[in-house]
Amino acid sequence: MKKIFFNFLMFAALLTPVLLTSCGEDDNNGTNPVEDNKLSGSIKDTRTLDANVEYLLTGPLLVEEGGILNIPAGTTIKAQQGFSNYILVLQGGKINARGTATAPVKMIADKEGVGQGYWGGLIINGRAPLASPSEVGSTEVNSAYVYGGTNAADNSGELSYVILGNTGARSSADVEHNGITLNGVGSGTKINDLYIYDGADDAVEFFGGSVNVSNLLAVNSDDDMFDFTQGYKGTLKNAYGIWEAGYTSGESDPRGIEADGNLDGNYATHPNQSDFRVENMTVDLRLAASSFDAADKSKRMQDVIKIRRGAKATVVNALVKGTGTVEDLVDLTDSKGGADVGTTISLTNALTNAPQRQTNPVVAVGVTIGGSNTGCPTNIFAWTGYQF
């Protein structure tokens, strides 16, 4: 995924009206800002949705600086098809999607069986540091909106027990959404218990920032399950990624973990390269075994773990299992630079088919393949209803 750096702030105004259920004052000259329960436009105050209403996302929904979007437990938001249908929390805005195990918040497609990339997904822009503390990044889907800064503890709200489905619409090969995109999100933001299914490009991508995420289930992500870049410094704990039987990827190099120290490997001199931790991860490949020729490439995983371009990773208690095929269990190489020498990885291989290669390192790092790692527990995802 490619983005642009700016060393100055850009300002933009969204001119579409707010169309949103509100517990605050109306914005449209005293008229009700609800139109057939449709959501789109700009939130500048505190808005609280109604769990008894099923909402339809019909365009970009922006939470601007000073705005707060509260989404109570049990609320369902269904999105129409299209790249421009997404939820974007700008710097200084907050989203509080507080689901529960018995009443999760759902952000899903307005039709069933539509597959990956149906609508945009959720994007959060914070003010936490990036690989370069003197620069800010530009949101890929709209370069007018920036992220990054100097506040590692920045707070963009809370996501708990949230389901995101059929996300990741794209306008081009280089401009695309993810299941959830975390841009410079700070550690004051609380994110736990997420279920992301049929997402493209990646299930989750961290662009810098320091937010910690726990209890993440990703099913049938088109590209990477868990992606880290641009100086991310935080912890992902309890991460379970699945490719179901019959799944094929539309990408050339899908991975379990993909990690870059800096954006696209073009900023090796930036002082704050990615330095993150992954605890208790399972990559579960339920595909039929494939060969290693080009014709079968869409039916196998490129790398279970790919660390490169100056990134430093600590991966503990990782497990890969299933009937699918992978090229590399661990790859630490890249034409733009390999993994940081401080990288450590502990991975147990329980695949029924041998990988093409165990490791592909070019730096002296602590990679251990073997042992009896248990990976991520499944009982913590009982609330999703997913059948393991």
C-alpha positions in Angstrom: 0.0 0.0 0.0 1.4 3.4 -1.0 1.0 6.7 0.6 2.5 10.2 0.4 4.5 12.2 3.0 3.9 15.9 3.7 5.9 18.1 6.0 3.1 20.6 6.2 -0.6 20.4 7.1 -3.4 20.3 4.6 -6.9 21.5 5.2 -10.1 20.4 3.6 -13.8 20.8 4.1 -16.4 18.3 3.2 -19.5 20.1 1.8 -22.0 17.3 2.0 -24.6 17.6 4.8 -24.8 15.4 7.9 -27.3 12.6 7.5 -27.1 11.0 10.8 -29.2 9.9 13.8 -28.3 12.3 16.6 -28.7 12.7 20.3 -27.4 16.2 20.0 -28.7 19.3 18.3 -29.8 19.2 14.6 -27.4 20.8 12.1 -29.8 21.6 9.3 -31.5 24.7 10.4 -33.5 22.8 13.0 -34.5 19.9 10.7 -33.9 16.3 11.6 -30.5 15.3 10.1 -31.9 11.7 9.5 -32.9 10.8 6.0 -34.2 7.2 5.7 -31.6 6.2 8.3 -28.8 7.0 5.9 -25.3 7.9 7.0 -23.0 10.2 5.1 -21.3 13.5 5.6 -19.5 15.2 8.4 -19.8 14.9 12.2 -18.5 17.9 14.1 -20.3 17.5 17.4 -21.2 14.4 19.5 -23.5 12.0 17.7 -25.0 8.8 19.2 -26.6 6.2 17.0 -29.6 4.1 18.0 -29.1 0.4 18.4 -32.7 -0.2 17.4 -32.1 1.4 14.0 -30.4 -0.3 11.1 -28.3 2.3 9.3 -27.3 2.5 5.6 -23.9 4.0 4.8 -24.4 5.8 1.5 -21.2 7.8 1.2 -18.1 8.9 3.1 -18.8 9.5 6.8 -16.2 11.7 8.4 -15.7 12.3 12.1 -13.9 15.7 12.2 -11.7 17.2 14.8 -13.8 17.7 18.0 -16.5 15.3 16.7 -17.5 12.1 18.5 -19.4 9.2 17.0 -20.9 6.9 19.6 -22.1 3.5 18.4 -23.8 1.5 21.1 -23.8 -2.2 21.5 -26.0 -4.1 19.0 -25.9 -1.4 16.3 -25.7 -2.5 12.7 -24.4 -0.3 9.9 -24.8 -1.7 6.4 -22.8 -0.1 3.6 -23.7 0.3 0.0 -21.2 -0.9 -2.6 -18.5 1.5 -3.6 -15.0 2.8 -3.0 -16.4 6.1 -1.6 -18.5 4.4 1.1 -16.3 4.4 4.2 -16.0 5.7 7.8 -13.0 8.0 8.4 -12.1 9.4 11.8 -9.9 12.4 11.3 -7.2 13.7 13.7 -8.9 15.0 16.8 -12.1 13.1 16.2 -13.2 10.0 18.1 -15.2 6.9 17.4 -16.6 4.9 20.3 -18.0 1.6 19.0 -18.7 -0.2 22.2 -20.2 -3.6 21.4 -20.4 -6.5 23.8 -20.0 -10.3 23.4 -23.7 -10.7 23.1 -24.4 -7.5 21.1 -21.5 -6.6 18.9 -21.4 -3.6 16.6 -21.6 -4.6 13.0 -20.3 -2.7 10.0 -21.1 -4.9 7.0 -22.3 -4.9 3.4 -25.9 -4.2 2.6 -26.0 -7.5 0.7 -24.9 -11.0 1.5 -22.4 -13.1 -0.4 -20.7 -10.1 -2.1 -17.1 -11.1 -1.2 -14.1 -8.9 -0.7 -13.8 -5.2 -1.5 -17.5 -4.3 -1.5 -17.2 -1.1 0.5 -14.4 1.0 2.0 -14.2 0.0 5.6 -13.0 1.9 8.7 -10.0 4.3 8.8 -8.7 6.1 11.9 -6.2 9.0 11.7 -4.3 9.9 14.8 -1.5 12.1 16.0 0.9 9.4 17.1 4.5 9.4 15.7 5.5 7.9 12.4 8.9 6.7 11.2 9.9 10.3 10.8 8.7 12.6 13.7 9.0 15.7 11.6 6.5 14.6 8.9 2.9 13.6 8.5 1.3 11.1 6.2 -1.6 11.5 3.8 -4.6 9.2 3.9 -4.5 7.1 0.8 -8.1 7.4 -0.1 -8.1 11.2 0.3 -4.8 13.0 0.4 -6.4 16.0 2.0 -6.6 14.2 5.3 -3.3 13.8 7.2 -2.1 11.6 10.1 0.8 11.4 12.4 2.4 13.7 14.9 4.1 13.7 18.3 1.5 12.4 20.7 2.2 8.7 21.3 -0.7 8.5 23.7 -3.2 10.1 21.4 -6.8 8.9 21.9 -9.1 8.3 18.9 -11.7 6.5 21.0 -12.6 2.8 21.5 -13.5 -0.2 19.4 -14.7 -3.3 21.3 -16.6 -6.3 19.9 -16.8 -5.0 16.4 -17.5 -6.9 13.2 -16.2 -5.6 9.8 -17.3 -7.4 6.7 -16.7 -7.2 2.9 -14.4 -4.2 3.2 -11.4 -3.0 1.2 -12.9 -1.5 -2.0 -10.3 0.0 -4.3 -10.1 2.7 -7.0 -6.8 1.5 -8.4 -4.0 -1.0 -7.6 -2.3 1.7 -5.5 -5.4 3.3 -3.9 -7.3 0.9 -1.8 -8.9 0.4 1.6 -8.3 -2.3 4.1 -10.6 -4.1 6.6 -9.4 -1.5 9.1 -6.7 1.1 8.6 -4.9 2.5 11.6 -3.0 5.7 10.6 -0.8 7.1 13.3 -3.2 5.9 16.0 -2.0 6.5 19.6 -1.9 4.2 22.6 -4.7 6.1 24.3 -7.1 4.4 21.7 -8.6 1.1 22.9 -9.1 -1.6 20.3 -10.0 -5.1 21.3 -12.2 -8.0 20.0 -12.5 -7.5 16.3 -13.8 -9.8 13.6 -12.8 -8.9 10.0 -14.0 -11.2 7.2 -13.7 -11.0 3.4 -11.5 -7.9 3.6 -9.2 -6.5 0.9 -6.5 -5.3 0.8 -5.2 -6.4 4.3 -7.4 -7.3 7.2 -5.6 -4.7 9.3 -2.8 -2.3 8.5 -0.9 -0.2 11.0 0.7 2.9 9.5 2.9 4.1 12.3 1.4 4.9 15.6 1.5 3.1 18.9 -2.0 1.7 19.4 -2.2 -1.8 20.9 -4.8 -4.3 19.5 -5.9 -7.5 21.1 -8.2 -10.4 20.1 -8.4 -10.1 16.3 -9.9 -12.7 14.0 -9.3 -12.2 10.3 -11.0 -14.6 7.8 -10.2 -14.6 4.0 -8.2 -11.4 3.8 -7.2 -10.9 0.1 -3.6 -9.8 0.8 -1.9 -9.8 4.2 -3.6 -10.8 7.4 -1.6 -8.4 9.6 0.4 -5.6 8.1 2.8 -3.1 9.9 4.7 -0.2 8.4 5.8 3.4 8.7 7.3 3.2 12.2 4.6 1.3 14.0 5.5 0.7 17.7 2.9 -1.3 19.6 1.6 -4.8 20.3 -0.8 -7.1 18.5 -1.9 -9.8 20.9 -4.1 -12.8 20.1 -4.3 -12.7 16.4 -5.9 -15.5 14.4 -5.9 -15.5 10.5 -7.8 -18.0 8.4 -8.0 -18.8 4.7 -11.0 -21.1 4.2 -11.2 -24.1 1.9 -11.6 -23.0 -1.7 -10.2 -19.5 -1.1 -7.9 -17.9 -3.7 -6.0 -14.7 -3.4 -6.2 -11.9 -5.9 -2.7 -10.7 -4.9 0.7 -11.8 -6.0 2.3 -12.0 -2.5 -0.2 -12.6 0.3 1.3 -13.1 3.7 0.4 -13.8 7.3 2.5 -10.9 8.7 4.1 -8.3 6.4 6.2 -5.6 8.1 8.2 -2.7 6.8 10.3 -0.4 8.9 9.3 2.7 6.8 6.8 3.5 4.1 7.4 1.4 1.0 11.0 1.0 2.0 11.9 4.5 0.6 12.9 6.1 3.9 15.6 4.0 5.5 17.1 7.0 7.2 14.0 7.8 9.2 14.9 7.5 12.9 11.8 5.6 14.1 11.6 2.4 12.1 8.9 -0.1 13.0 9.6 -1.9 16.3 6.6 -4.0 17.3 5.5 -7.2 19.1 3.1 -9.9 18.1 2.0 -12.4 20.8 0.0 -15.6 20.2 -0.6 -15.7 16.5 -2.1 -18.5 14.4 -2.2 -18.7 10.6 -4.6 -21.4 9.6 -4.5 -22.4 5.9 -7.4 -24.6 5.1 -6.7 -24.7 1.4 -6.0 -27.7 -0.8 -2.3 -28.3 -1.3 -0.9 -26.5 -4.4 2.4 -26.8 -6.3 5.0 -24.1 -6.5 4.6 -23.2 -10.1 3.2 -19.9 -11.3 -0.2 -21.3 -12.2 -0.9 -22.2 -8.6 0.3 -18.9 -7.1 -3.1 -17.6 -6.1 -3.7 -20.8 -4.1 -0.8 -20.5 -1.7 0.7 -18.1 0.8 3.9 -16.3 -0.1 5.3 -16.0 3.4 3.9 -16.8 6.8 6.1 -14.0 8.3 7.8 -11.3 6.2 9.9 -8.8 8.1 11.9 -6.3 5.9 13.1 -2.8 5.2 14.5 -2.1 8.6 11.6 -3.3 10.7 12.3 -4.9 14.0 9.8 -7.5 15.1 9.4 -9.7 18.2 7.0 -12.5 17.4 6.3 -15.0 20.2 4.2 -18.1 20.3 3.3 -18.2 16.6 1.8 -21.2 14.9 1.1 -22.0 11.2 -1.1 -25.0 10.5 -3.5 -26.4 7.9 -3.4 -28.2 4.6 -2.4 -25.2 2.4 1.0 -24.5 0.9 3.4 -21.7 1.6 6.6 -20.6 -0.1 8.5 -19.3 2.9 7.8 -19.8 6.6 10.0 -16.8 7.4 11.5 -14.3 5.0 13.7 -11.5 6.2 15.0 -10.2 2.9 14.1 -7.4 0.5 15.8 -5.5 -2.3 15.2 -2.3 -0.2 16.8 -3.8 3.0 16.2 -6.7 5.3 14.9 -7.0 8.8 16.6 -5.3 11.7 19.2 -7.6 13.3 17.3 -7.4 16.6 14.3 -9.3 15.1 13.3 -12.4 17.0 10.7 -15.0 15.8 9.4 -18.2 17.4 7.2 -20.1 14.9 5.9 -23.7 15.1 5.2 -25.3 11.7 2.2 -27.7 11.8 1.4 -27.6 8.1 0.7 -31.0 6.5 2.7 -29.9 3.4 6.3 -28.9 3.5 7.1 -25.2 2.6 9.3 -24.5 -0.3 11.8 -22.9 2.1 12.0 -22.7 5.9 13.7 -19.3 6.1 15.2 -16.8 3.8 17.4 -14.6 6.0 20.2 -12.3 5.1 20.9 -10.9 8.6 21.8 -12.6 11.8 18.5 -12.7 13.6 17.0 -15.0 16.3 14.6 -17.1 14.2 13.4 -20.4 15.8 11.2 -22.7 13.8 10.0 -25.7 15.7 8.9 -26.3 19.2 5.3 -26.7 20.3 3.8 -23.2 20.2 0.0 -23.1 20.7 -0.6 -19.8 18.9 -3.8 -17.9 19.4 -6.7 -19.4 21.5 -10.0 -19.8 19.7 -12.4 -19.6 22.6 -11.9 -15.8 22.8 -13.8 -15.6 19.5 -16.9 -17.4 20.6 -18.8 -14.1 20.4 -18.4 -14.0 16.6 -20.2 -17.2 16.0 -17.4 -18.4 13.7 -17.1 -22.2 13.5 -13.5 -23.2 14.0 
